[in-house]
Amino acid sequence: MQGKIIGQVKRVNGPVLQVKGITDASMMELVHVGEGRIVGEIVKLSGSQATVQVYEDATGIAPGDNVYGSGMSLSCTLAPGLIGNIYDGIQRPLEELRKLSGNFIGKGIAAPAVDEEKLWHFVPQVSVNSTVSAGSVLGYVQETSRVRHFIMLDSALSGEFNVDFIEEEGDYNVKHTIASVSQNGESRSLDMIQYHPIRVPRPVKDRLSLSEPLVTGLRVIDSLFPLAKGGTVAIPGGFGTGKTMTQHSIAQWCDADIIVYIGCGERGNEMTDVLREFPHLVDPRTGKSLMERTILIANTSNMPVSAREASIYTGITMAEYYRDMGYNVAIMADSTSRWAEALRELSGRMEEMPAEEGFPAYLATRIAQFYERAGHVRTLNGQEGSVSIIGAVSPPGGDFSEPVTQHTRRFVRCFWGLDRSLASARHYPAISWLDSYSEYADELKKWWDEKSQGRWSKNRERIMELLQKETRLQQIVKLVGSDALPDSQNFILEVCSLFKNAFLQQNAFDEIDRYCSVEKQIAMMDIILQYYDEGSDAISKGVPMVKIRRLSVVQDIARMRFSVSNDNVSEIDRLSLRLQRSIMQLGGLYEE
């Protein structure tokens, strides 16, 4: 893109440039700097001067270099071919960049975000002389085996258009004109590509209430701290507590239609693991590669800091695009702390007044703007879709009182706090049942109670109450020992220990335990509470707790997460009958 000269570089301060002699430029305009055409964006205008942040290494830029305008904002390319691709923070395909410049990205290197030569089988969905408007579906192509990519009229348009021409069914590339529409005598040709500014949310018709959970297969999440489709959640935790692995597990097993994984400022070796593993992971619903429903954005800690700041906007714009097709999309942002650090560095270079811990005063606003783009919506074409945001937070030293974690808590409704002591004890996922919460539980109560015949909400409340009691009892045990407690209270400790080991803990490497279906979760919670109820009743009638604990059926309950598969949940019902008989025999109340 050549563009016209709109100014010259006056001063270079890392990725932040001062530009003089500005003519005909606008805020947030995409620019190219120097003869190497380094990509940048105007972030501040003052008279004939502007501040530009560049998204590549600024080495070699010197005062006097020309700055070329583009007349458009930094935008995301939206077209068939996004699924399965790996991009950097400004949507450059990394595989294509490697072919052009080797293992290290050269300055000014650019490549189309999607393959412009690949042929897609287009199937029209409108006819000539029909009326369409923004968001209307013109046709579709089959992007992957499970993703039907709908070609929609640009959401930025307004009013109604008449379809003058629609291409017949056949194979075309994304640049091919597939339709022509007109409004008030003005005609425009349409291909399969749209461009949308990354910092501007895509419009919707209505925002809908949240009523269905994003099922992750992780019991501690689904049963205790559920996330709704269209909801927002933060996963804060110190180094090594399992934020990335939790997101990997959710990405593989959750029931979202499409996953957008944003590696924002993480260590290169972590992103390398993602890039190597994801193409080999199998989608449990189709048996094919997980990449057939995944978009990866890799912006590691050694890549330009300003591109890190842009990466989450790039990711969520692509997520909104697929949401507008009627899909449920889940975004993994790992981690928003690195993104906030990028904001802090850029703010410092622009000599803005710092706020708490050096972060810019607008940190809370930016965090809110990001999470507000989640939601369950009715799209412009009448479909229902959702974007769920799962944002990891990396507080220094695991301190949840630092600004990024605190501001994030204000704007999310679900909080999965990771506990270092649990991680050190190899209890994964290391989600603390004391620090975590979900405000979606009431909204999802109807869905869960339909699956469990009304038992889920009651069971969840009882389990949370028992865990709270256990915490108080543990404080007493530390002071006087467990022998000072009566059997009835020691039994609470025993049941909670069973619940933690048999329910809250999960093994990602076990064929059975790595994913737990909704039906199995309900049955497991039922039998653990049955153990508490019948055991407490037996203790009240004089049965020693030690005898109840030594029952063989109790050991089988402890192993049920490994021994009972998702398609054989009736086995837990048989365990329930054995448990009932065994406890009744202890009390002399059951006769063969």
C-alpha positions as CSV (number, residue, x, y, z in Angstrom):
1,M,0.0,0.0,0.0
2,Q,1.7,3.2,-1.2
3,G,-0.5,5.9,0.3
4,K,0.3,9.6,0.2
5,I,2.9,11.4,2.4
6,I,1.2,13.0,5.4
7,G,4.2,14.0,7.4
8,Q,7.8,13.3,8.5
9,V,9.3,11.6,11.5
10,K,10.5,14.2,14.1
11,R,11.5,12.0,17.0
12,V,11.8,8.3,17.7
13,N,11.2,6.9,21.2
14,G,11.1,3.1,20.8
15,P,7.8,2.2,19.2
16,V,6.4,5.7,19.8
17,L,7.2,8.3,17.1
18,Q,6.6,12.0,17.0
19,V,5.6,13.1,13.5
20,K,5.7,16.7,12.2
21,G,4.1,18.5,9.2
22,I,0.9,16.5,9.5
23,T,-1.6,17.1,6.7
24,D,-4.9,15.4,6.1
25,A,-4.6,12.7,8.9
26,S,-7.2,11.4,11.3
27,M,-7.2,9.8,14.8
28,M,-6.5,6.0,14.8
29,E,-5.5,6.1,11.1
30,L,-3.3,3.3,9.8
31,V,0.0,4.6,8.6
32,H,3.2,3.2,7.1
33,V,6.6,4.7,8.2
34,G,9.7,5.0,6.2
35,E,10.7,3.2,3.0
36,G,10.4,-0.1,4.8
37,R,6.6,0.6,5.2
38,I,6.5,-0.3,8.9
39,V,2.9,-0.5,10.1
40,G,1.8,2.1,12.6
41,E,-1.3,3.9,14.0
42,I,-1.9,7.5,14.9
43,V,-2.8,7.7,18.6
44,K,-2.6,11.4,19.2
45,L,-3.0,14.6,17.1
46,S,-2.0,18.1,18.1
47,G,-2.0,20.8,15.4
48,S,0.5,19.8,12.8
49,Q,2.1,17.1,15.0
50,A,1.0,13.6,15.7
51,T,2.1,10.7,17.8
52,V,2.3,7.3,16.0
53,Q,2.8,3.9,17.6
54,V,4.4,1.4,15.3
55,Y,3.6,-2.4,15.4
56,E,7.1,-3.5,14.4
57,D,10.7,-3.1,15.5
58,A,11.5,0.6,15.1
59,T,15.2,0.1,14.6
60,G,16.4,2.0,11.6
61,I,13.7,4.7,11.7
62,A,15.2,8.1,11.7
63,P,14.0,11.7,11.8
64,G,13.0,12.9,8.4
65,D,11.6,9.6,7.2
66,N,8.3,9.9,5.4
67,V,5.0,8.8,7.0
68,Y,2.4,7.5,4.5
69,G,-1.3,7.7,5.3
70,S,-3.9,5.0,4.3
71,G,-7.2,6.8,4.9
72,M,-8.5,3.9,7.0
73,S,-8.3,2.6,10.6
74,L,-6.3,-0.4,11.7
75,S,-8.7,-3.1,10.5
76,C,-9.2,-6.8,10.6
77,T,-9.6,-8.8,7.4
78,L,-12.7,-11.0,7.6
79,A,-13.1,-13.7,5.0
80,P,-13.1,-17.5,4.5
81,G,-9.8,-18.9,5.5
82,L,-9.4,-17.5,9.0
83,I,-10.1,-20.8,10.8
84,G,-7.0,-22.9,11.3
85,N,-4.6,-19.9,10.8
86,I,-1.9,-18.6,13.1
87,Y,-1.5,-14.8,13.2
88,D,0.6,-12.2,15.0
89,G,-1.0,-9.3,16.9
90,I,-1.9,-7.3,13.7
91,Q,-3.3,-10.3,11.8
92,R,-0.2,-11.1,9.7
93,P,-0.2,-14.9,9.0
94,L,3.0,-16.2,10.6
95,E,3.4,-19.2,8.3
96,E,3.4,-16.9,5.3
97,L,5.8,-14.5,7.0
98,R,8.2,-17.4,7.6
99,K,8.2,-18.3,3.9
100,L,9.0,-14.6,3.1
101,S,11.6,-13.9,5.7
102,G,12.7,-17.0,7.5
103,N,12.4,-17.7,11.2
104,F,12.6,-14.0,12.1
105,I,10.1,-11.5,10.9
106,G,11.7,-8.9,8.7
107,K,10.7,-5.3,8.9
108,G,7.9,-4.1,6.6
109,I,7.1,-7.7,5.7
110,A,3.4,-8.1,4.9
111,A,1.1,-10.9,3.6
112,P,-2.6,-11.2,3.0
113,A,-4.5,-12.4,6.1
114,V,-6.2,-15.1,4.0
115,D,-5.2,-17.1,0.9
116,E,-6.5,-14.9,-1.9
117,E,-6.0,-17.6,-4.5
118,K,-7.7,-20.5,-2.8
119,L,-11.0,-21.5,-4.3
120,W,-14.1,-21.8,-2.1
121,H,-17.4,-23.5,-3.2
122,F,-19.9,-20.6,-3.0
123,V,-23.6,-21.4,-2.6
124,P,-25.9,-18.3,-3.1
125,Q,-28.8,-17.7,-0.6
126,V,-30.5,-14.7,-2.2
127,S,-31.9,-14.1,-5.7
128,V,-31.8,-11.1,-8.1
129,N,-34.1,-8.3,-7.2
130,S,-34.4,-9.4,-3.5
131,T,-33.9,-6.8,-0.8
132,V,-31.0,-7.1,1.7
133,S,-29.6,-4.9,4.5
134,A,-26.5,-4.9,6.7
135,G,-25.7,-8.4,8.0
136,S,-27.9,-10.1,5.5
137,V,-26.6,-13.5,4.3
138,L,-25.8,-13.5,0.6
139,G,-24.4,-17.1,0.5
140,Y,-22.1,-19.4,2.2
141,V,-18.9,-21.5,1.7
142,Q,-17.9,-24.6,3.7
143,E,-14.8,-23.3,5.5
144,T,-14.1,-26.5,7.5
145,S,-16.0,-29.7,8.1
146,R,-17.9,-28.1,11.0
147,V,-17.9,-24.4,10.1
148,R,-20.2,-23.1,7.4
149,H,-18.9,-19.6,6.7
150,F,-21.7,-17.2,5.8
151,I,-20.9,-14.3,3.4
152,M,-22.8,-11.3,4.8
153,L,-23.4,-7.8,3.7
154,D,-21.0,-5.4,5.5
155,S,-22.4,-4.5,8.9
156,A,-21.2,-0.9,8.5
157,L,-23.8,-0.2,5.7
158,S,-27.1,1.3,6.4
159,G,-30.5,1.1,4.7
160,E,-31.9,-1.4,2.3
161,F,-30.2,-2.6,-0.9
162,N,-31.5,-4.3,-4.1
163,V,-29.6,-7.3,-5.3
164,D,-28.7,-6.6,-9.0
165,F,-26.5,-9.6,-9.4
166,I,-25.7,-12.8,-7.5
167,E,-23.0,-15.3,-8.7
168,E,-24.2,-18.8,-9.4
169,E,-23.0,-21.7,-7.3
170,G,-19.4,-22.6,-8.1
171,D,-15.8,-22.3,-7.0
172,Y,-14.3,-18.8,-6.6
173,N,-11.5,-17.1,-4.7
174,V,-12.2,-14.4,-2.0
175,K,-11.5,-11.6,-4.4
176,H,-14.1,-12.7,-7.0
177,T,-17.2,-10.5,-7.3
178,I,-20.0,-12.7,-5.9
179,A,-22.8,-10.1,-5.9
180,S,-23.7,-6.5,-6.8
181,V,-26.2,-4.4,-4.9
182,S,-27.6,-0.9,-5.4
183,Q,-29.1,1.8,-3.3
184,N,-30.6,5.0,-4.7
185,G,-29.1,4.3,-8.1
186,E,-25.6,3.8,-6.6
187,S,-24.2,0.3,-7.3
188,R,-21.5,-1.5,-5.4
189,S,-19.7,-4.8,-6.2
190,L,-19.1,-7.3,-3.3
191,D,-16.6,-10.0,-2.9
192,M,-16.0,-12.4,0.1
193,I,-13.8,-10.0,2.1
194,Q,-14.8,-7.4,4.7
195,Y,-12.6,-5.1,6.7
196,H,-13.6,-3.9,10.2
197,P,-11.8,-1.6,12.5
198,I,-10.4,-3.6,15.4
199,R,-11.3,-1.1,18.1
200,V,-15.0,-0.7,17.1
201,P,-17.5,-3.4,18.2
202,R,-19.5,-4.9,15.5
203,P,-23.2,-3.9,15.7
204,V,-26.0,-6.2,16.8
205,K,-29.8,-6.1,16.8
206,D,-30.4,-7.0,20.4
207,R,-28.5,-8.1,23.5
208,L,-30.2,-11.2,25.0
209,S,-30.2,-12.7,28.5
210,L,-27.7,-15.4,29.4
211,S,-29.4,-18.7,30.0
212,E,-27.1,-21.5,28.8
213,P,-23.8,-22.5,30.3
214,L,-20.5,-22.9,28.4
215,V,-19.9,-26.6,29.3
216,T,-16.2,-27.1,29.9
217,G,-16.0,-30.6,31.2
218,L,-14.2,-29.4,34.3
219,R,-16.3,-30.2,37.3
220,V,-15.1,-27.4,39.6
221,I,-16.2,-24.9,36.9
222,D,-19.4,-26.4,35.5
223,S,-20.9,-27.5,38.9
224,L,-19.6,-24.8,41.3
225,F,-18.6,-21.8,39.3
226,P,-20.4,-22.0,35.9
227,L,-19.8,-19.6,33.0
228,A,-22.7,-18.7,30.7
229,K,-22.3,-18.5,26.9
230,G,-21.7,-14.9,26.3
231,G,-20.3,-14.4,29.8
232,T,-16.9,-13.1,31.1
233,V,-14.5,-14.7,33.5
234,A,-11.1,-13.9,34.9
235,I,-8.5,-16.6,35.8
236,P,-6.0,-14.9,38.1
237,G,-3.0,-16.8,39.4
238,G,0.7,-16.6,40.1
239,F,3.4,-18.2,38.1
240,G,3.0,-22.0,37.8
241,T,-0.6,-22.2,39.1
242,G,-2.0,-23.5,35.8
243,K,-3.7,-20.6,34.0
244,T,-2.5,-21.6,30.6
245,M,-3.3,-25.3,31.1
246,T,-6.8,-24.5,32.3
247,Q,-7.4,-22.5,29.2
248,H,-5.9,-25.2,27.0
249,S,-8.3,-27.8,28.5
250,I,-11.3,-25.4,28.1
251,A,-10.3,-24.7,24.5
252,Q,-10.3,-28.4,23.7
253,W,-13.3,-29.6,25.6
254,C,-15.8,-26.7,25.9
255,D,-18.9,-26.8,23.7
256,A,-18.2,-23.5,21.9
257,D,-18.4,-23.7,18.1
258,I,-15.2,-21.7,17.5
259,I,-12.2,-20.9,19.7
260,V,-10.0,-17.8,19.4
261,Y,-6.8,-18.3,21.4
262,I,-4.8,-15.1,22.0
263,G,-1.3,-15.6,23.3
264,C,-0.8,-12.0,24.5
265,G,2.8,-11.3,25.7
266,E,3.4,-14.8,27.0
267,R,6.7,-16.6,27.0
268,G,7.8,-17.9,23.7
269,N,8.1,-21.5,24.9
270,E,4.5,-21.5,26.1
271,M,3.3,-20.3,22.7
272,T,5.5,-22.8,21.0
273,D,3.8,-25.6,23.0
274,V,0.4,-24.2,21.9
275,L,1.4,-24.0,18.2
276,R,2.8,-27.5,18.3
277,E,0.1,-29.2,20.3
278,F,-3.1,-27.6,19.0
279,P,-2.8,-28.9,15.4
280,H,-2.5,-32.5,16.8
281,L,-5.3,-32.2,19.3
282,V,-8.5,-34.1,18.3
283,D,-11.8,-32.3,18.5
284,P,-13.9,-34.8,20.6
285,R,-17.1,-33.9,18.7
286,T,-15.8,-34.6,15.2
287,G,-12.7,-36.7,15.6
288,K,-10.8,-34.3,13.4
289,S,-8.1,-31.7,14.2
290,L,-9.0,-29.0,16.8
291,M,-7.6,-26.4,14.4
292,E,-10.8,-26.9,12.3
293,R,-12.6,-24.6,14.8
294,T,-9.6,-22.6,16.1
295,I,-7.9,-19.3,15.3
296,L,-4.5,-18.7,17.0
297,I,-2.9,-15.3,17.7
298,A,0.7,-15.5,18.8
299,N,2.2,-12.3,20.2
300,T,5.0,-13.4,22.5
301,S,6.9,-11.3,25.0
302,N,9.8,-10.6,22.7
303,M,7.6,-9.3,19.9
304,P,6.8,-5.5,19.5
305,V,5.0,-4.3,22.6
306,S,2.5,-2.2,20.6
307,A,1.3,-5.2,18.6
308,R,0.6,-6.9,22.0
309,E,-1.7,-4.1,22.8
310,A,-3.6,-4.5,19.5
311,S,-3.7,-8.3,19.6
312,I,-6.8,-8.7,21.9
313,Y,-8.8,-6.3,19.7
314,T,-7.8,-8.3,16.6
315,G,-8.9,-11.5,18.3
316,I,-12.2,-10.2,19.5
317,T,-13.1,-8.6,16.2
318,M,-12.7,-12.0,14.5
319,A,-14.8,-13.6,17.3
320,E,-17.6,-11.1,16.7
321,Y,-17.5,-11.8,13.0
322,Y,-18.2,-15.5,13.6
323,R,-20.7,-14.6,16.3
324,D,-22.6,-12.7,13.6
325,M,-23.0,-15.9,11.7
326,G,-24.8,-17.5,14.6
327,Y,-21.9,-19.3,16.3
328,N,-21.0,-19.5,20.0
329,V,-17.4,-18.3,20.2
330,A,-15.0,-18.6,23.1
331,I,-12.0,-16.3,23.5
332,M,-8.9,-17.3,25.5
333,A,-6.9,-14.2,26.3
334,D,-3.6,-15.2,27.9
335,S,-2.8,-12.9,29.5
336,T,-4.5,-9.6,30.0
337,S,-1.8,-8.6,32.5
338,R,0.8,-8.6,29.7
339,W,-1.6,-6.5,27.6
340,A,-1.9,-4.0,30.5
341,E,1.9,-3.9,30.8
342,A,2.0,-3.0,27.1
343,L,-0.4,-0.2,27.8
344,R,1.8,1.0,30.6
345,E,4.9,1.0,28.5
346,L,3.3,2.9,25.6
347,S,1.7,5.4,28.0
348,G,5.1,6.0,29.6
349,R,6.7,6.6,26.3
350,M,4.0,9.1,25.4
351,E,4.7,10.9,28.7
352,E,1.2,10.5,30.0
353,M,0.5,11.0,33.7
354,P,0.8,7.6,35.4
355,A,-1.8,6.3,37.9
356,E,-1.6,3.3,40.3
357,E,1.6,1.3,40.0
358,G,2.5,3.2,36.8
359,F,-0.5,2.0,34.8
360,P,-2.2,4.7,32.7
361,A,-5.3,6.4,34.2
362,Y,-7.5,4.8,31.5
363,L,-6.5,1.2,32.3
364,A,-10.0,0.5,33.8
365,T,-11.7,1.9,30.8
366,R,-9.7,-0.2,28.4
367,I,-10.4,-3.4,30.4
368,A,-14.1,-2.6,30.5
369,Q,-14.2,-1.9,26.7
370,F,-12.7,-5.3,26.1
371,Y,-14.9,-7.3,28.4
372,E,-18.0,-5.4,27.3
373,R,-17.6,-6.9,23.8
374,A,-18.7,-10.3,25.2
375,G,-22.4,-11.2,25.2
376,H,-25.3,-13.3,23.9
377,V,-26.9,-11.4,21.1
378,R,-29.4,-11.4,18.2
379,T,-27.4,-10.5,15.1
380,L,-28.4,-8.2,12.3
381,N,-29.6,-11.2,10.3
382,G,-31.7,-12.6,13.1
383,Q,-29.4,-15.3,14.2
384,E,-28.4,-15.9,17.9
385,G,-24.7,-16.0,18.7
386,S,-22.4,-15.4,21.6
387,V,-18.9,-14.4,22.5
388,S,-17.5,-15.6,25.8
389,I,-14.3,-14.1,27.2
390,I,-12.0,-16.2,29.4
391,G,-9.2,-13.8,30.4
392,A,-6.1,-15.0,32.3
393,V,-4.6,-12.5,34.7
394,S,-1.0,-12.8,35.9
395,P,-0.7,-10.7,39.1
396,P,3.0,-10.3,40.2
397,G,3.7,-12.6,43.1
398,G,0.1,-13.9,43.0
399,D,-1.1,-10.6,44.6
400,F,-4.9,-10.3,43.8
401,S,-4.9,-6.7,45.1
402,E,-2.9,-5.3,42.2
403,P,-4.6,-3.0,39.8
404,V,-5.2,-5.3,36.8
405,T,-6.8,-8.0,38.9
406,Q,-8.9,-5.5,40.9
407,H,-10.2,-3.6,37.8
408,T,-10.9,-6.9,36.0
409,R,-13.0,-8.1,38.9
410,R,-15.2,-5.0,38.5
411,F,-16.1,-5.9,34.9
412,V,-16.4,-9.7,34.9
413,R,-19.1,-11.7,36.6
414,C,-17.2,-14.9,37.1
415,F,-13.9,-15.4,39.0
416,W,-11.8,-18.6,39.0
417,G,-9.0,-17.7,41.5
418,L,-6.1,-20.1,41.3
419,D,-4.5,-21.1,44.6
420,R,-0.7,-21.7,44.8
421,S,-1.1,-24.2,47.7
422,L,-3.4,-26.3,45.6
423,A,-1.0,-26.2,42.7
424,S,1.9,-27.1,45.0
425,A,-0.1,-30.1,46.2
426,R,-0.7,-31.2,42.5
427,H,-4.4,-30.5,42.9
428,Y,-5.5,-29.5,39.4
429,P,-7.3,-27.5,38.3
430,A,-6.0,-25.4,41.2
431,I,-9.2,-23.3,41.4
432,S,-9.9,-22.2,44.9
433,W,-13.4,-23.0,46.1
434,L,-13.0,-20.2,48.7
435,D,-11.8,-17.3,46.5
436,S,-13.8,-18.1,43.4
437,Y,-17.4,-17.2,42.6
438,S,-19.9,-17.1,39.7
439,E,-22.8,-14.6,39.4
440,Y,-24.2,-16.7,36.6
441,A,-25.4,-19.5,38.8
442,D,-28.9,-18.0,39.3
443,E,-29.3,-17.4,35.5
444,L,-28.2,-20.9,34.7
445,K,-30.3,-22.6,37.5
446,K,-33.2,-23.4,35.1
447,W,-30.9,-25.1,32.6
448,W,-29.1,-27.2,35.2
449,D,-32.2,-28.1,37.1
450,E,-33.8,-29.3,33.9
451,K,-30.8,-31.6,33.4
452,S,-30.9,-32.8,37.0
453,Q,-34.7,-32.9,37.8
454,G,-34.2,-29.9,40.1
455,R,-31.3,-31.2,42.2
456,W,-28.4,-29.2,40.9
457,S,-29.0,-25.8,42.6
458,K,-29.8,-27.5,45.9
459,N,-26.8,-29.8,45.7
460,R,-24.5,-26.9,44.8
461,E,-25.7,-24.8,47.8
462,R,-25.2,-27.8,50.2
463,I,-21.7,-28.5,48.9
464,M,-20.6,-24.9,49.2
465,E,-22.0,-24.8,52.7
466,L,-20.1,-28.0,53.7
467,L,-16.8,-26.6,52.2
468,Q,-17.3,-23.4,54.3
469,K,-18.0,-25.5,57.5
470,E,-14.8,-27.6,56.7
471,T,-12.7,-24.4,56.5
472,R,-13.9,-23.4,60.0
473,L,-13.4,-26.9,61.4
474,Q,-9.8,-27.1,60.0
475,Q,-9.0,-24.0,62.0
476,I,-10.1,-25.8,65.2
477,V,-8.2,-29.0,64.1
478,K,-5.0,-26.9,63.8
479,L,-5.4,-25.7,67.4
480,V,-6.6,-28.8,69.2
481,G,-6.4,-31.7,66.8
482,S,-9.1,-33.8,65.1
483,D,-9.5,-36.1,68.1
484,A,-11.2,-33.2,70.0
485,L,-14.0,-33.1,67.5
486,P,-17.1,-35.4,67.7
487,D,-17.6,-37.9,64.9
488,S,-20.4,-35.8,63.3
489,Q,-17.9,-33.0,62.7
490,N,-15.0,-35.2,61.7
491,F,-17.4,-36.8,59.2
492,I,-17.8,-33.3,57.6
493,L,-14.0,-33.2,57.2
494,E,-14.1,-36.7,55.7
495,V,-16.8,-35.9,53.2
496,C,-15.2,-32.7,52.1
497,S,-11.9,-34.5,51.6
498,L,-13.7,-37.1,49.4
499,F,-15.3,-34.3,47.5
500,K,-12.0,-32.5,46.8
501,N,-10.2,-35.7,45.7
502,A,-13.1,-37.4,43.9
503,F,-14.8,-34.4,42.4
504,L,-12.9,-31.2,42.3
505,Q,-9.6,-32.7,41.2
506,Q,-9.2,-33.8,37.6
507,N,-6.5,-35.5,35.6
508,A,-6.0,-34.0,32.1
509,F,-3.9,-37.1,31.1
510,D,-6.5,-39.7,32.0
511,E,-8.7,-40.9,29.1
512,I,-11.8,-40.9,31.3
513,D,-11.2,-38.1,33.8
514,R,-10.0,-35.4,31.4
515,Y,-13.6,-34.6,30.4
516,C,-16.7,-35.0,32.6
517,S,-20.2,-34.9,31.0
518,V,-23.0,-32.9,32.7
519,E,-24.8,-36.2,33.5
520,K,-21.8,-37.6,35.2
521,Q,-21.2,-34.4,37.2
522,I,-24.8,-34.5,38.5
523,A,-24.6,-38.2,39.5
524,M,-21.2,-37.7,41.2
525,M,-22.5,-34.8,43.3
526,D,-25.6,-36.8,44.2
527,I,-23.7,-39.8,45.5
528,I,-21.3,-37.7,47.6
529,L,-24.1,-35.9,49.2
530,Q,-25.9,-39.3,49.7
531,Y,-22.8,-40.5,51.5
532,Y,-22.9,-37.4,53.8
533,D,-26.7,-37.8,54.5
534,E,-26.7,-41.5,55.2
535,G,-23.4,-41.5,57.0
536,S,-24.5,-38.6,59.3
537,D,-27.7,-40.5,60.0
538,A,-25.8,-43.6,60.9
539,I,-23.4,-41.7,63.2
540,S,-26.4,-40.1,65.0
541,K,-27.6,-43.7,65.7
542,G,-24.2,-44.7,67.2
543,V,-22.3,-46.1,64.3
544,P,-18.5,-45.1,64.6
545,M,-17.3,-42.9,61.7
546,V,-14.2,-45.1,61.2
547,K,-16.4,-48.0,60.2
548,I,-18.2,-45.9,57.6
549,R,-15.0,-44.6,56.2
550,R,-13.6,-48.2,55.8
551,L,-16.5,-49.4,53.6
552,S,-15.2,-50.8,50.3
553,V,-17.9,-48.9,48.4
554,V,-16.5,-45.6,49.7
555,Q,-13.2,-46.4,48.1
556,D,-15.0,-47.2,44.8
557,I,-16.7,-43.8,45.1
558,A,-13.3,-42.1,45.5
559,R,-12.2,-43.9,42.3
560,M,-15.3,-43.3,40.2
561,R,-13.8,-40.3,38.3
562,F,-11.4,-42.8,36.7
563,S,-13.6,-45.9,36.6
564,V,-16.9,-44.6,35.4
565,S,-17.0,-43.4,31.8
566,N,-19.3,-40.6,30.5
567,D,-21.4,-43.1,28.6
568,N,-21.9,-45.5,31.6
569,V,-23.2,-43.1,34.2
570,S,-25.7,-45.8,35.4
571,E,-22.7,-47.4,37.1
572,I,-22.9,-44.6,39.7
573,D,-26.5,-45.5,40.4
574,R,-25.3,-49.0,41.2
575,L,-22.7,-47.6,43.5
576,S,-25.5,-45.6,45.2
577,L,-27.5,-48.8,45.9
578,R,-24.4,-50.5,47.3
579,L,-23.7,-47.4,49.5
580,Q,-27.2,-47.5,50.9
581,R,-27.1,-51.2,51.7
582,S,-23.6,-51.0,53.2
583,I,-24.4,-48.2,55.7
584,M,-27.7,-49.8,56.6
585,Q,-25.9,-53.1,57.4
586,L,-23.5,-51.2,59.7
587,G,-26.5,-50.0,61.7
588,G,-28.1,-53.4,61.6
589,L,-31.0,-52.0,59.7
590,Y,-30.7,-54.0,56.5
591,E,-31.5,-57.6,56.1
592,E,-30.6,-59.6,53.0
